[in-house]
Amino acid sequence: MYLSELTWTQLQQVPRERVAVVPLAGFEQHSLHLPFGTDALILDSLVAELISRIPDHVLVLPTQWLSNTAQHAPYKGALTISSETYQQVVTGLAGSVADAGFTRILLLNGQYENEAPLNMALREMRQRRSGLAVVACSYWSVVDSSKPGEGTGEFPGHAGDLETSLMMRLHPERVLEDKRARDGLVSPSKHRENVIQYARIDQRSHHGGLGDPEAASADRGGRLFDEIASGLAALIRDLHDGLLTV
């Protein structure tokens, strides 16, 4: 069920036990072979699948495509807002949902850089609304990246194996297959996983990607899509039944 397709009086009849799903994307370059709108395209397909699989569990909000993508700014066409503004947008959306009587909220993330401001937004919401069961989940987190053939290169990467495989399955007409090329610069230090550092994506790549899209395929995209949809559906059921939050 999509909120955008309801009238306000129809919304009054929707059980408040449903999980309100807030898809959160971004708008930035995806290397040389995927479009700016990749994040939203993938999320839109995922929430449509969730509505098909668990129609009585979800109320899906419109995809929020604008986020804090400052590290992509050197690639013109990337659209960004400040981290502080993004946190206010997310908390405002969740607050509007809560004001409508829905207390179970999933912030479904589709862009890696959203994770840090989402953590801050979750902290603020928990402090302001103690009775709100709100969680955030990046869709790739339900993928077992240790399996052979999954997470080739950096995982989840950016326009790498994961996103390219999904797009080849969902929107093959928007993938420039002849432009696919491995990208990403990795520090040689064995301690790189032990530190937190910030670098723009143009400082970490040659053409705005991270990972190996050459290993991607539509078949892998189909398997990944099914695994992600199954994992998210199970997560939503737990949130719906009060098993996920404390």
C-alpha positions as CSV (number, residue, x, y, z in Angstrom):
1,M,0.0,0.0,0.0
2,Y,1.4,3.4,-1.1
3,L,0.5,6.4,1.0
4,S,0.5,8.5,-2.2
5,E,-2.4,6.5,-3.6
6,L,-4.7,7.1,-0.6
7,T,-7.0,9.9,0.4
8,W,-6.8,11.2,3.9
9,T,-10.1,9.6,4.8
10,Q,-8.9,6.2,3.4
11,L,-5.8,6.5,5.5
12,Q,-8.0,6.6,8.6
13,Q,-9.0,3.1,7.9
14,V,-5.5,1.7,7.7
15,P,-4.4,-0.3,10.8
16,R,-1.8,1.6,12.7
17,E,0.1,-1.7,13.3
18,R,1.4,-1.5,9.8
19,V,5.1,-0.6,9.3
20,A,5.6,2.7,7.7
21,V,8.4,2.3,5.2
22,V,10.4,5.4,4.3
23,P,12.7,4.8,1.3
24,L,15.8,7.0,1.5
25,A,17.9,7.3,-1.7
26,G,20.4,9.8,-3.0
27,F,21.1,11.6,-6.3
28,E,24.7,11.3,-7.5
29,Q,26.9,9.9,-10.2
30,H,27.3,6.1,-10.5
31,S,30.6,5.7,-12.3
32,L,30.4,5.8,-16.1
33,H,27.6,3.2,-16.7
34,L,24.7,3.9,-14.3
35,P,22.4,6.9,-14.1
36,F,22.1,9.5,-11.4
37,G,18.8,8.0,-10.2
38,T,20.2,4.5,-9.5
39,D,19.5,4.5,-5.8
40,A,15.9,5.5,-6.1
41,L,15.3,3.1,-9.0
42,I,16.5,0.2,-6.9
43,L,14.5,1.2,-3.8
44,D,11.3,1.8,-5.8
45,S,11.6,-1.8,-7.2
46,L,12.3,-3.2,-3.7
47,V,9.3,-1.5,-2.0
48,A,7.0,-2.6,-4.9
49,E,8.2,-6.2,-4.2
50,L,7.6,-5.8,-0.5
51,I,4.0,-4.6,-1.1
52,S,3.5,-7.7,-3.3
53,R,5.0,-10.1,-0.7
54,I,3.6,-8.6,2.6
55,P,0.7,-6.4,1.5
56,D,-0.9,-6.3,5.0
57,H,2.3,-5.3,6.8
58,V,3.5,-2.1,5.1
59,L,2.5,1.5,4.3
60,V,5.1,2.9,1.9
61,L,5.9,6.6,1.7
62,P,7.2,8.3,-1.4
63,T,11.0,7.8,-2.0
64,Q,13.0,10.6,-0.6
65,W,15.7,11.0,-3.2
66,L,17.6,14.1,-1.9
67,S,20.2,13.5,0.7
68,N,23.7,14.6,2.0
69,T,25.9,13.6,-0.9
70,A,28.7,16.1,-0.5
71,Q,31.5,13.6,-1.2
72,H,30.1,13.3,-4.7
73,A,30.0,17.0,-5.4
74,P,33.0,17.1,-7.7
75,Y,30.9,15.1,-10.2
76,K,28.6,17.8,-11.5
77,G,24.9,16.8,-11.4
78,A,25.1,15.3,-7.9
79,L,22.5,17.0,-5.8
80,T,23.1,17.4,-2.1
81,I,21.9,19.1,1.1
82,S,23.8,19.5,4.4
83,S,24.0,16.7,6.9
84,E,22.1,18.8,9.4
85,T,19.3,19.5,7.0
86,Y,19.1,15.9,6.0
87,Q,18.7,14.8,9.6
88,Q,15.8,17.4,10.0
89,V,14.2,16.0,6.8
90,V,14.3,12.4,8.2
91,T,13.1,13.3,11.7
92,G,10.4,15.5,10.1
93,L,9.2,12.6,7.9
94,A,9.2,10.2,10.8
95,G,7.5,12.7,13.0
96,S,4.7,13.2,10.5
97,V,4.2,9.4,10.3
98,A,4.0,9.2,14.1
99,D,1.6,12.1,14.3
100,A,-0.7,10.1,11.9
101,G,-0.7,7.3,14.5
102,F,1.9,4.9,13.1
103,T,4.5,3.8,15.7
104,R,6.5,1.3,13.7
105,I,8.8,2.9,11.1
106,L,11.5,1.5,8.9
107,L,13.9,4.0,7.3
108,L,14.9,1.9,4.3
109,N,18.3,3.3,3.2
110,G,19.6,3.0,-0.4
111,Q,22.7,5.1,-0.2
112,Y,25.8,4.4,1.9
113,E,26.5,8.0,2.9
114,N,23.1,8.2,4.5
115,E,24.1,5.9,7.3
116,A,26.0,8.4,9.5
117,P,23.3,11.1,9.5
118,L,20.7,8.4,10.0
119,N,22.4,7.3,13.2
120,M,22.2,10.8,14.5
121,A,18.5,11.1,13.4
122,L,17.7,7.8,15.2
123,R,19.2,9.1,18.4
124,E,17.3,12.3,18.2
125,M,14.0,10.5,17.5
126,R,14.5,8.1,20.4
127,Q,15.1,11.0,22.8
128,R,12.1,12.9,21.6
129,R,9.6,10.1,21.1
130,S,10.3,7.2,23.5
131,G,7.3,5.2,22.3
132,L,8.3,5.2,18.7
133,A,9.7,1.9,17.2
134,V,11.9,3.3,14.5
135,V,14.8,1.5,12.9
136,A,17.0,2.1,9.9
137,C,18.3,-0.6,7.5
138,S,20.5,-0.3,4.4
139,Y,19.0,-2.8,2.0
140,W,22.4,-4.5,1.3
141,S,22.8,-5.3,5.0
142,V,20.6,-8.4,4.6
143,V,22.8,-9.8,1.9
144,D,25.3,-12.5,2.9
145,S,28.4,-10.9,1.3
146,S,30.6,-13.8,2.4
147,K,29.0,-16.1,-0.2
148,P,31.1,-16.8,-3.3
149,G,30.3,-14.3,-6.1
150,E,28.6,-11.8,-3.9
151,G,30.2,-8.5,-2.9
152,T,32.9,-8.7,-5.6
153,G,35.4,-6.0,-4.8
154,E,34.3,-3.4,-2.2
155,F,31.0,-4.2,-0.7
156,P,28.4,-2.6,-1.0
157,G,30.6,-0.5,-3.2
158,H,29.3,2.2,-5.5
159,A,28.2,1.3,-9.0
160,G,30.1,-1.9,-8.4
161,D,28.9,-5.5,-8.6
162,L,25.9,-5.1,-6.3
163,E,24.2,-2.0,-7.8
164,T,25.2,-3.0,-11.4
165,S,23.8,-6.5,-11.1
166,L,20.5,-5.1,-9.6
167,M,20.2,-2.6,-12.4
168,M,20.9,-5.1,-15.1
169,R,18.0,-7.2,-13.7
170,L,15.6,-4.3,-13.0
171,H,16.5,-1.7,-15.6
172,P,18.8,-3.1,-18.2
173,E,18.0,-0.4,-20.7
174,R,19.6,2.1,-18.3
175,V,22.9,0.3,-18.0
176,L,25.7,1.3,-20.4
177,E,27.4,-2.2,-20.4
178,D,30.3,-1.2,-22.6
179,K,31.2,1.5,-20.1
180,R,31.6,-0.8,-17.1
181,A,35.1,-0.7,-15.5
182,R,36.5,-1.7,-12.2
183,D,37.2,1.3,-10.0
184,G,38.3,2.3,-6.5
185,L,41.6,3.1,-4.7
186,V,42.3,1.1,-1.5
187,S,45.0,2.0,1.1
188,P,47.8,-0.6,1.3
189,S,47.9,-0.4,5.1
190,K,46.6,-3.4,7.0
191,H,45.1,-1.0,9.5
192,R,42.7,0.7,7.0
193,E,39.8,-1.2,8.6
194,N,40.7,0.0,12.1
195,V,40.4,3.8,11.5
196,I,37.6,6.2,10.5
197,Q,38.5,8.7,7.8
198,Y,36.8,10.8,5.3
199,A,37.6,11.1,1.6
200,R,35.6,12.4,-1.4
201,I,34.8,9.8,-3.9
202,D,37.0,11.5,-6.5
203,Q,39.9,10.9,-4.0
204,R,39.0,7.2,-3.8
205,S,38.3,6.4,-7.5
206,H,39.2,7.2,-11.1
207,H,35.7,7.8,-12.4
208,G,33.3,7.8,-9.5
209,G,32.8,4.2,-8.7
210,L,33.9,1.6,-6.1
211,G,34.0,-2.1,-6.9
212,D,33.9,-4.3,-10.0
213,P,30.9,-3.9,-12.2
214,E,32.4,-6.1,-14.9
215,A,31.6,-9.1,-12.7
216,A,27.9,-8.1,-12.6
217,S,25.1,-9.9,-14.4
218,A,21.4,-9.9,-14.6
219,D,21.2,-13.4,-13.2
220,R,23.2,-12.3,-10.1
221,G,21.0,-9.3,-9.9
222,G,17.9,-11.5,-9.8
223,R,19.4,-13.7,-7.0
224,L,20.4,-10.6,-5.0
225,F,17.0,-9.0,-5.5
226,D,15.2,-12.0,-4.2
227,E,17.6,-12.4,-1.2
228,I,17.2,-8.7,-0.3
229,A,13.4,-8.7,-0.6
230,S,13.2,-11.9,1.5
231,G,15.5,-10.5,4.1
232,L,13.6,-7.2,4.3
233,A,10.2,-8.9,4.4
234,A,11.4,-11.0,7.4
235,L,12.8,-7.9,9.1
236,I,9.5,-6.0,8.6
237,R,7.5,-8.9,10.0
238,D,9.6,-8.8,13.2
239,L,9.2,-5.0,13.5
240,H,5.4,-5.4,12.9
241,D,5.1,-8.0,15.6
242,G,7.1,-6.0,18.1
243,L,10.1,-8.4,18.1
244,L,12.8,-6.1,16.7
245,T,13.0,-3.1,19.0
246,V,13.6,-2.7,22.7
